[in-house]
Amino acid sequence: MIMSAQTLCAVYDFELMPYALGDVLTWNVQTAIRCEELGRDRVDVFICLDERFPANIYQRDLVTAENCGLFFSELFGAFGTHPRLGNVYLYRRREEVLQRLRELAQGDAANSESLADYERTLARRDDDDALIRYFTKYVQRHEKINAFAREFGRIPLLRPSVGCEAAVEQLLANQFAGVRLVAIHTRLRRVDAGYGGAVTYSRDSDFLEWYEFLKEAGSKHPDVRFVVVGRLQEKPQELLRLPNVTSLRTLGLGLGHELTLMLRCDLFIGTSSGFAAMANFSEIPYFITRMTQRSSIAYDIAPAADRLPFAIEQQLLVYEPETLELLTRLLDRGLAAAPRRGGACGASTNQGSGTSPRFREISGA
């Protein structure tokens, strides 16, 4: 592998970073911004999934050597939405990714700097403060994203996940022909108790309010099909049986297809969680619900601010409790304002062109 001087190396090590959709999508944008700041063309993504070090500080009670591969396989499609994606390399041994990064960093100040930061953090893996600082710097806080938006009037937008566009185009031409599409995310982590994360149950949606809303919307808006995104384990059967609700997972499709389809929907309504990040870093009209003070801190916005600094007109944050009345009001407002989907399946043209990515797995188990 020969790396061009126009390539930025970025590493996502699951001992340091969470198995979390929103975090991967935010990291995609953060590293794309770094790539643009350096005047480079693309980002080569180095994923470290070493079963000897399977979990980050936030998920040690959940992710193990035995199940880390499952968590990764469910998440992989998120990396394919990177705005500046070059090649993607999966390493299953830490020593090998470090060796390769050291080779590529020789004579390259930017890649040397990020490698040194990575190695310093690994050397302090027993220091929780060091681990939190690393995660905060490269993922959690939006200061750099907001600063980039202020300077350039835009941000790098997420793209359709690699390899998923053809299936999505077929769905739009057949199963979803002639309807308006609204992507929804009802976070119901407590429904899948085996997935862990009990400390986050307070972020869950109110299922009964959503259920009544979707039933009523079926009568009021017969031309609207709702695509519920996320793991099937979190979706009650009553929700999936509604005639105006579809899950791509029941069709054998995965996360990458959901993220790609979101870019073609007329509207997104969903809780402040992983899929909200896909909406945040796109031009999808949206309402992000269940916003909290903690969310505002991560977004680096004022408490109760109703939009992100780089949001377009029809992209709003909502702090009110999810109720039938609220959700109905948001849907009516969103459908009235949002143009019907159309054009090619893809992100905004305000981004630089990228090269076709490849995926390789480096080393065995």
TORKOL-4160 file (C-alpha; in steps of 0.2 Angstrom, whole numbers, padded with zeros to 4 digits, m for minus):
365
<pt num="1" X="0000" Y="0000" Z="0000"/>
<pt num="2" X="0007" Y="0017" Z="m0005"/>
<pt num="3" X="m0001" Y="0032" Z="0002"/>
<pt num="4" X="m0002" Y="0048" Z="m0007"/>
<pt num="5" X="0004" Y="0064" Z="0001"/>
<pt num="6" X="m0014" Y="0070" Z="m0002"/>
<pt num="7" X="m0020" Y="0056" Z="0010"/>
<pt num="8" X="m0024" Y="0059" Z="0029"/>
<pt num="9" X="m0023" Y="0043" Z="0040"/>
<pt num="10" X="m0037" Y="0042" Z="0053"/>
<pt num="11" X="m0038" Y="0028" Z="0066"/>
<pt num="12" X="m0054" Y="0022" Z="0075"/>
<pt num="13" X="m0048" Y="0011" Z="0089"/>
<pt num="14" X="m0063" Y="0002" Z="0098"/>
<pt num="15" X="m0053" Y="0002" Z="0114"/>
<pt num="16" X="m0053" Y="0021" Z="0114"/>
<pt num="17" X="m0069" Y="0025" Z="0104"/>
<pt num="18" X="m0087" Y="0018" Z="0107"/>
<pt num="19" X="m0097" Y="0006" Z="0096"/>
<pt num="20" X="m0110" Y="0020" Z="0093"/>
<pt num="21" X="m0118" Y="0026" Z="0078"/>
<pt num="22" X="m0118" Y="0045" Z="0082"/>
<pt num="23" X="m0100" Y="0044" Z="0087"/>
<pt num="24" X="m0094" Y="0036" Z="0071"/>
<pt num="25" X="m0104" Y="0048" Z="0060"/>
<pt num="26" X="m0097" Y="0063" Z="0070"/>
<pt num="27" X="m0079" Y="0056" Z="0069"/>
<pt num="28" X="m0082" Y="0055" Z="0050"/>
<pt num="29" X="m0086" Y="0074" Z="0049"/>
<pt num="30" X="m0072" Y="0078" Z="0061"/>
<pt num="31" X="m0059" Y="0069" Z="0051"/>
<pt num="32" X="m0066" Y="0076" Z="0035"/>
<pt num="33" X="m0064" Y="0093" Z="0042"/>
<pt num="34" X="m0046" Y="0090" Z="0047"/>
<pt num="35" X="m0043" Y="0083" Z="0029"/>
<pt num="36" X="m0049" Y="0099" Z="0021"/>
<pt num="37" X="m0039" Y="0110" Z="0033"/>
<pt num="38" X="m0024" Y="0101" Z="0028"/>
<pt num="39" X="m0028" Y="0103" Z="0010"/>
<pt num="40" X="m0029" Y="0084" Z="0007"/>
<pt num="41" X="m0040" Y="0075" Z="m0004"/>
<pt num="42" X="m0046" Y="0060" Z="0006"/>
<pt num="43" X="m0045" Y="0051" Z="0022"/>
<pt num="44" X="m0039" Y="0033" Z="0024"/>
<pt num="45" X="m0048" Y="0025" Z="0038"/>
<pt num="46" X="m0039" Y="0013" Z="0049"/>
<pt num="47" X="m0051" Y="0003" Z="0061"/>
<pt num="48" X="m0043" Y="m0007" Z="0075"/>
<pt num="49" X="m0054" Y="m0021" Z="0082"/>
<pt num="50" X="m0043" Y="m0031" Z="0093"/>
<pt num="51" X="m0052" Y="m0043" Z="0103"/>
<pt num="52" X="m0039" Y="m0042" Z="0117"/>
<pt num="53" X="m0044" Y="m0024" Z="0119"/>
<pt num="54" X="m0063" Y="m0025" Z="0114"/>
<pt num="55" X="m0071" Y="m0011" Z="0124"/>
<pt num="56" X="m0069" Y="0008" Z="0128"/>
<pt num="57" X="m0071" Y="0016" Z="0144"/>
<pt num="58" X="m0090" Y="0018" Z="0142"/>
<pt num="59" X="m0094" Y="0000" Z="0136"/>
<pt num="60" X="m0084" Y="m0011" Z="0147"/>
<pt num="61" X="m0099" Y="m0019" Z="0155"/>
<pt num="62" X="m0106" Y="m0023" Z="0138"/>
<pt num="63" X="m0093" Y="m0027" Z="0125"/>
<pt num="64" X="m0082" Y="m0042" Z="0127"/>
<pt num="65" X="m0070" Y="m0052" Z="0116"/>
<pt num="66" X="m0084" Y="m0064" Z="0112"/>
<pt num="67" X="m0096" Y="m0051" Z="0106"/>
<pt num="68" X="m0086" Y="m0036" Z="0099"/>
<pt num="69" X="m0086" Y="m0043" Z="0081"/>
<pt num="70" X="m0105" Y="m0043" Z="0082"/>
<pt num="71" X="m0106" Y="m0024" Z="0088"/>
<pt num="72" X="m0094" Y="m0020" Z="0074"/>
<pt num="73" X="m0103" Y="m0029" Z="0060"/>
<pt num="74" X="m0119" Y="m0019" Z="0065"/>
<pt num="75" X="m0110" Y="m0003" Z="0064"/>
<pt num="76" X="m0098" Y="m0005" Z="0049"/>
<pt num="77" X="m0110" Y="0004" Z="0037"/>
<pt num="78" X="m0108" Y="0020" Z="0046"/>
<pt num="79" X="m0090" Y="0022" Z="0041"/>
<pt num="80" X="m0095" Y="0021" Z="0023"/>
<pt num="81" X="m0104" Y="0038" Z="0024"/>
<pt num="82" X="m0087" Y="0047" Z="0027"/>
<pt num="83" X="m0087" Y="0064" Z="0016"/>
<pt num="84" X="m0069" Y="0061" Z="0011"/>
<pt num="85" X="m0068" Y="0042" Z="0011"/>
<pt num="86" X="m0052" Y="0034" Z="0003"/>
<pt num="87" X="m0048" Y="0017" Z="0008"/>
<pt num="88" X="m0054" Y="0007" Z="0024"/>
<pt num="89" X="m0043" Y="m0005" Z="0033"/>
<pt num="90" X="m0048" Y="m0017" Z="0046"/>
<pt num="91" X="m0034" Y="m0023" Z="0058"/>
<pt num="92" X="m0037" Y="m0036" Z="0071"/>
<pt num="93" X="m0020" Y="m0034" Z="0079"/>
<pt num="94" X="m0015" Y="m0018" Z="0087"/>
<pt num="95" X="0004" Y="m0020" Z="0084"/>
<pt num="96" X="0000" Y="m0021" Z="0065"/>
<pt num="97" X="m0010" Y="m0005" Z="0064"/>
<pt num="98" X="0003" Y="0004" Z="0074"/>
<pt num="99" X="0017" Y="m0003" Z="0063"/>
<pt num="100" X="0008" Y="0003" Z="0047"/>
<pt num="101" X="0004" Y="0020" Z="0054"/>
<pt num="102" X="0022" Y="0023" Z="0059"/>
<pt num="103" X="0028" Y="0019" Z="0041"/>
<pt num="104" X="0015" Y="0030" Z="0034"/>
<pt num="105" X="0019" Y="0044" Z="0046"/>
<pt num="106" X="0037" Y="0046" Z="0041"/>
<pt num="107" X="0040" Y="0063" Z="0034"/>
<pt num="108" X="0022" Y="0068" Z="0036"/>
<pt num="109" X="0020" Y="0080" Z="0050"/>
<pt num="110" X="0001" Y="0079" Z="0051"/>
<pt num="111" X="0000" Y="0060" Z="0052"/>
<pt num="112" X="0014" Y="0060" Z="0064"/>
<pt num="113" X="0005" Y="0072" Z="0076"/>
<pt num="114" X="m0011" Y="0061" Z="0076"/>
<pt num="115" X="m0001" Y="0045" Z="0078"/>
<pt num="116" X="0009" Y="0052" Z="0093"/>
<pt num="117" X="m0008" Y="0057" Z="0101"/>
<pt num="118" X="m0015" Y="0040" Z="0098"/>
<pt num="119" X="0001" Y="0031" Z="0105"/>
<pt num="120" X="0001" Y="0043" Z="0121"/>
<pt num="121" X="m0017" Y="0038" Z="0125"/>
<pt num="122" X="m0013" Y="0020" Z="0123"/>
<pt num="123" X="0001" Y="0022" Z="0135"/>
<pt num="124" X="m0011" Y="0029" Z="0147"/>
<pt num="125" X="m0025" Y="0017" Z="0145"/>
<pt num="126" X="m0027" Y="0015" Z="0164"/>
<pt num="127" X="m0030" Y="0034" Z="0166"/>
<pt num="128" X="m0049" Y="0037" Z="0163"/>
<pt num="129" X="m0046" Y="0056" Z="0161"/>
<pt num="130" X="m0034" Y="0053" Z="0147"/>
<pt num="131" X="m0046" Y="0041" Z="0138"/>
<pt num="132" X="m0060" Y="0054" Z="0140"/>
<pt num="133" X="m0050" Y="0068" Z="0134"/>
<pt num="134" X="m0045" Y="0058" Z="0118"/>
<pt num="135" X="m0064" Y="0054" Z="0115"/>
<pt num="136" X="m0069" Y="0072" Z="0118"/>
<pt num="137" X="m0056" Y="0079" Z="0106"/>
<pt num="138" X="m0059" Y="0067" Z="0091"/>
<pt num="139" X="m0078" Y="0064" Z="0093"/>
<pt num="140" X="m0089" Y="0072" Z="0106"/>
<pt num="141" X="m0088" Y="0091" Z="0106"/>
<pt num="142" X="m0093" Y="0101" Z="0091"/>
<pt num="143" X="m0082" Y="0116" Z="0093"/>
<pt num="144" X="m0071" Y="0112" Z="0078"/>
<pt num="145" X="m0086" Y="0108" Z="0067"/>
<pt num="146" X="m0095" Y="0124" Z="0072"/>
<pt num="147" X="m0079" Y="0134" Z="0069"/>
<pt num="148" X="m0077" Y="0127" Z="0052"/>
<pt num="149" X="m0095" Y="0131" Z="0048"/>
<pt num="150" X="m0092" Y="0149" Z="0053"/>
<pt num="151" X="m0077" Y="0151" Z="0043"/>
<pt num="152" X="m0083" Y="0143" Z="0027"/>
<pt num="153" X="m0102" Y="0143" Z="0028"/>
<pt num="154" X="m0104" Y="0125" Z="0027"/>
<pt num="155" X="m0098" Y="0108" Z="0033"/>
<pt num="156" X="m0093" Y="0092" Z="0024"/>
<pt num="157" X="m0109" Y="0082" Z="0023"/>
<pt num="158" X="m0111" Y="0064" Z="0025"/>
<pt num="159" X="m0113" Y="0053" Z="0009"/>
<pt num="160" X="m0123" Y="0038" Z="0005"/>
<pt num="161" X="m0115" Y="0023" Z="0012"/>
<pt num="162" X="m0103" Y="0014" Z="0000"/>
<pt num="163" X="m0112" Y="0000" Z="m0009"/>
<pt num="164" X="m0129" Y="0004" Z="m0004"/>
<pt num="165" X="m0136" Y="0016" Z="m0017"/>
<pt num="166" X="m0142" Y="0003" Z="m0030"/>
<pt num="167" X="m0153" Y="m0006" Z="m0017"/>
<pt num="168" X="m0160" Y="0011" Z="m0011"/>
<pt num="169" X="m0164" Y="0017" Z="m0029"/>
<pt num="170" X="m0173" Y="0000" Z="m0032"/>
<pt num="171" X="m0184" Y="0003" Z="m0017"/>
<pt num="172" X="m0188" Y="0021" Z="m0021"/>
<pt num="173" X="m0193" Y="0016" Z="m0039"/>
<pt num="174" X="m0204" Y="0001" Z="m0033"/>
<pt num="175" X="m0209" Y="m0001" Z="m0015"/>
<pt num="176" X="m0209" Y="0017" Z="m0011"/>
<pt num="177" X="m0215" Y="0024" Z="m0028"/>
<pt num="178" X="m0228" Y="0038" Z="m0027"/>
<pt num="179" X="m0227" Y="0040" Z="m0008"/>
<pt num="180" X="m0218" Y="0053" Z="0003"/>
<pt num="181" X="m0205" Y="0046" Z="0014"/>
<pt num="182" X="m0202" Y="0051" Z="0033"/>
<pt num="183" X="m0188" Y="0042" Z="0042"/>
<pt num="184" X="m0191" Y="0041" Z="0061"/>
<pt num="185" X="m0181" Y="0035" Z="0075"/>
<pt num="186" X="m0190" Y="0030" Z="0091"/>
<pt num="187" X="m0176" Y="0026" Z="0103"/>
<pt num="188" X="m0182" Y="0011" Z="0114"/>
<pt num="189" X="m0166" Y="0004" Z="0121"/>
<pt num="190" X="m0175" Y="m0004" Z="0136"/>
<pt num="191" X="m0185" Y="m0015" Z="0125"/>
<pt num="192" X="m0169" Y="m0025" Z="0121"/>
<pt num="193" X="m0163" Y="m0027" Z="0139"/>
<pt num="194" X="m0149" Y="m0039" Z="0133"/>
<pt num="195" X="m0141" Y="m0024" Z="0124"/>
<pt num="196" X="m0136" Y="m0016" Z="0140"/>
<pt num="197" X="m0135" Y="0003" Z="0142"/>
<pt num="198" X="m0148" Y="0005" Z="0156"/>
<pt num="199" X="m0140" Y="0021" Z="0161"/>
<pt num="200" X="m0146" Y="0028" Z="0145"/>
<pt num="201" X="m0164" Y="0023" Z="0146"/>
<pt num="202" X="m0169" Y="0041" Z="0151"/>
<pt num="203" X="m0166" Y="0045" Z="0133"/>
<pt num="204" X="m0179" Y="0033" Z="0126"/>
<pt num="205" X="m0194" Y="0039" Z="0117"/>
<pt num="206" X="m0212" Y="0037" Z="0123"/>
<pt num="207" X="m0218" Y="0022" Z="0113"/>
<pt num="208" X="m0237" Y="0025" Z="0116"/>
<pt num="209" X="m0236" Y="0043" Z="0110"/>
<pt num="210" X="m0227" Y="0037" Z="0094"/>
<pt num="211" X="m0239" Y="0023" Z="0091"/>
<pt num="212" X="m0254" Y="0034" Z="0093"/>
<pt num="213" X="m0246" Y="0047" Z="0082"/>
<pt num="214" X="m0242" Y="0034" Z="0068"/>
<pt num="215" X="m0259" Y="0027" Z="0068"/>
<pt num="216" X="m0267" Y="0044" Z="0067"/>
<pt num="217" X="m0255" Y="0049" Z="0053"/>
<pt num="218" X="m0260" Y="0034" Z="0043"/>
<pt num="219" X="m0278" Y="0042" Z="0041"/>
<pt num="220" X="m0272" Y="0060" Z="0040"/>
<pt num="221" X="m0258" Y="0057" Z="0028"/>
<pt num="222" X="m0262" Y="0042" Z="0018"/>
<pt num="223" X="m0248" Y="0047" Z="0005"/>
<pt num="224" X="m0234" Y="0046" Z="0019"/>
<pt num="225" X="m0224" Y="0030" Z="0022"/>
<pt num="226" X="m0214" Y="0030" Z="0038"/>
<pt num="227" X="m0197" Y="0021" Z="0038"/>
<pt num="228" X="m0192" Y="0016" Z="0056"/>
<pt num="229" X="m0173" Y="0015" Z="0057"/>
<pt num="230" X="m0163" Y="0006" Z="0070"/>
<pt num="231" X="m0161" Y="m0012" Z="0077"/>
<pt num="232" X="m0176" Y="m0023" Z="0076"/>
<pt num="233" X="m0173" Y="m0028" Z="0094"/>
<pt num="234" X="m0179" Y="m0011" Z="0099"/>
<pt num="235" X="m0195" Y="m0011" Z="0088"/>
<pt num="236" X="m0211" Y="m0018" Z="0096"/>
<pt num="237" X="m0221" Y="m0029" Z="0085"/>
<pt num="238" X="m0236" Y="m0017" Z="0086"/>
<pt num="239" X="m0226" Y="m0003" Z="0078"/>
<pt num="240" X="m0220" Y="m0014" Z="0063"/>
<pt num="241" X="m0237" Y="m0021" Z="0060"/>
<pt num="242" X="m0244" Y="m0003" Z="0056"/>
<pt num="243" X="m0248" Y="m0003" Z="0037"/>
<pt num="244" X="m0239" Y="0014" Z="0035"/>
<pt num="245" X="m0223" Y="0009" Z="0044"/>
<pt num="246" X="m0208" Y="0000" Z="0036"/>
<pt num="247" X="m0192" Y="m0006" Z="0042"/>
<pt num="248" X="m0178" Y="m0010" Z="0030"/>
<pt num="249" X="m0171" Y="m0023" Z="0042"/>
<pt num="250" X="m0186" Y="m0034" Z="0039"/>
<pt num="251" X="m0181" Y="m0033" Z="0020"/>
<pt num="252" X="m0164" Y="m0040" Z="0024"/>
<pt num="253" X="m0155" Y="m0023" Z="0023"/>
<pt num="254" X="m0144" Y="m0015" Z="0035"/>
<pt num="255" X="m0138" Y="0001" Z="0043"/>
<pt num="256" X="m0129" Y="0007" Z="0028"/>
<pt num="257" X="m0145" Y="0006" Z="0018"/>
<pt num="258" X="m0155" Y="0015" Z="0031"/>
<pt num="259" X="m0142" Y="0029" Z="0032"/>
<pt num="260" X="m0142" Y="0030" Z="0013"/>
<pt num="261" X="m0161" Y="0030" Z="0012"/>
<pt num="262" X="m0162" Y="0044" Z="0025"/>
<pt num="263" X="m0153" Y="0056" Z="0012"/>
<pt num="264" X="m0168" Y="0053" Z="0000"/>
<pt num="265" X="m0182" Y="0055" Z="0013"/>
<pt num="266" X="m0193" Y="0070" Z="0013"/>
<pt num="267" X="m0191" Y="0072" Z="0032"/>
<pt num="268" X="m0183" Y="0065" Z="0048"/>
<pt num="269" X="m0191" Y="0065" Z="0065"/>
<pt num="270" X="m0182" Y="0056" Z="0079"/>
<pt num="271" X="m0174" Y="0057" Z="0096"/>
<pt num="272" X="m0157" Y="0065" Z="0099"/>
<pt num="273" X="m0147" Y="0049" Z="0097"/>
<pt num="274" X="m0137" Y="0040" Z="0083"/>
<pt num="275" X="m0147" Y="0043" Z="0068"/>
<pt num="276" X="m0150" Y="0061" Z="0072"/>
<pt num="277" X="m0131" Y="0063" Z="0068"/>
<pt num="278" X="m0135" Y="0057" Z="0050"/>
<pt num="279" X="m0148" Y="0071" Z="0049"/>
<pt num="280" X="m0137" Y="0084" Z="0057"/>
<pt num="281" X="m0123" Y="0082" Z="0045"/>
<pt num="282" X="m0134" Y="0082" Z="0029"/>
<pt num="283" X="m0147" Y="0093" Z="0021"/>
<pt num="284" X="m0162" Y="0082" Z="0026"/>
<pt num="285" X="m0176" Y="0093" Z="0034"/>
<pt num="286" X="m0178" Y="0087" Z="0052"/>
<pt num="287" X="m0184" Y="0088" Z="0069"/>
<pt num="288" X="m0173" Y="0081" Z="0082"/>
<pt num="289" X="m0183" Y="0077" Z="0098"/>
<pt num="290" X="m0179" Y="0074" Z="0116"/>
<pt num="291" X="m0165" Y="0087" Z="0116"/>
<pt num="292" X="m0157" Y="0089" Z="0133"/>
<pt num="293" X="m0145" Y="0101" Z="0141"/>
<pt num="294" X="m0131" Y="0088" Z="0139"/>
<pt num="295" X="m0135" Y="0087" Z="0121"/>
<pt num="296" X="m0133" Y="0106" Z="0120"/>
<pt num="297" X="m0116" Y="0105" Z="0128"/>
<pt num="298" X="m0110" Y="0092" Z="0116"/>
<pt num="299" X="m0116" Y="0102" Z="0101"/>
<pt num="300" X="m0108" Y="0117" Z="0108"/>
<pt num="301" X="m0124" Y="0128" Z="0107"/>
<pt num="302" X="m0133" Y="0138" Z="0120"/>
<pt num="303" X="m0146" Y="0129" Z="0131"/>
<pt num="304" X="m0163" Y="0128" Z="0122"/>
<pt num="305" X="m0155" Y="0134" Z="0105"/>
<pt num="306" X="m0167" Y="0128" Z="0091"/>
<pt num="307" X="m0154" Y="0124" Z="0078"/>
<pt num="308" X="m0136" Y="0119" Z="0075"/>
<pt num="309" X="m0124" Y="0133" Z="0069"/>
<pt num="310" X="m0123" Y="0125" Z="0052"/>
<pt num="311" X="m0142" Y="0120" Z="0051"/>
<pt num="312" X="m0152" Y="0125" Z="0036"/>
<pt num="313" X="m0169" Y="0132" Z="0038"/>
<pt num="314" X="m0179" Y="0117" Z="0040"/>
<pt num="315" X="m0168" Y="0108" Z="0052"/>
<pt num="316" X="m0174" Y="0111" Z="0070"/>
<pt num="317" X="m0170" Y="0105" Z="0088"/>
<pt num="318" X="m0185" Y="0101" Z="0099"/>
<pt num="319" X="m0185" Y="0101" Z="0118"/>
<pt num="320" X="m0203" Y="0098" Z="0122"/>
<pt num="321" X="m0209" Y="0080" Z="0128"/>
<pt num="322" X="m0214" Y="0069" Z="0114"/>
<pt num="323" X="m0233" Y="0068" Z="0113"/>
<pt num="324" X="m0246" Y="0064" Z="0100"/>
<pt num="325" X="m0250" Y="0082" Z="0098"/>
<pt num="326" X="m0231" Y="0088" Z="0096"/>
<pt num="327" X="m0227" Y="0074" Z="0084"/>
<pt num="328" X="m0243" Y="0078" Z="0074"/>
<pt num="329" X="m0238" Y="0096" Z="0073"/>
<pt num="330" X="m0220" Y="0093" Z="0068"/>
<pt num="331" X="m0226" Y="0081" Z="0054"/>
<pt num="332" X="m0238" Y="0093" Z="0047"/>
<pt num="333" X="m0225" Y="0107" Z="0048"/>
<pt num="334" X="m0212" Y="0097" Z="0040"/>
<pt num="335" X="m0222" Y="0090" Z="0026"/>
<pt num="336" X="m0229" Y="0108" Z="0022"/>
<pt num="337" X="m0211" Y="0115" Z="0021"/>
<pt num="338" X="m0201" Y="0101" Z="0014"/>
<pt num="339" X="m0199" Y="0098" Z="m0005"/>
<pt num="340" X="m0203" Y="0081" Z="m0012"/>
<pt num="341" X="m0187" Y="0070" Z="m0013"/>
<pt num="342" X="m0179" Y="0069" Z="m0030"/>
<pt num="343" X="m0163" Y="0069" Z="m0040"/>
<pt num="344" X="m0149" Y="0057" Z="m0038"/>
<pt num="345" X="m0146" Y="0047" Z="m0023"/>
<pt num="346" X="m0132" Y="0057" Z="m0014"/>
<pt num="347" X="m0126" Y="0071" Z="m0004"/>
<pt num="348" X="m0125" Y="0089" Z="m0007"/>
<pt num="349" X="m0114" Y="0095" Z="m0022"/>
<pt num="350" X="m0105" Y="0108" Z="m0010"/>
<pt num="351" X="m0092" Y="0094" Z="m0005"/>
<pt num="352" X="m0076" Y="0090" Z="m0014"/>
<pt num="353" X="m0076" Y="0074" Z="m0025"/>
<pt num="354" X="m0069" Y="0059" Z="m0017"/>
<pt num="355" X="m0061" Y="0043" Z="m0024"/>
<pt num="356" X="m0069" Y="0026" Z="m0024"/>
<pt num="357" X="m0065" Y="0017" Z="m0008"/>
<pt num="358" X="m0059" Y="m0001" Z="m0005"/>
<pt num="359" X="m0061" Y="m0012" Z="0010"/>
<pt num="360" X="m0048" Y="m0024" Z="0016"/>
<pt num="361" X="m0046" Y="m0034" Z="0032"/>
<pt num="362" X="m0028" Y="m0034" Z="0038"/>
<pt num="363" X="m0022" Y="m0050" Z="0048"/>
<pt num="364" X="m0032" Y="m0064" Z="0055"/>
<pt num="365" X="m0039" Y="m0068" Z="0072"/>
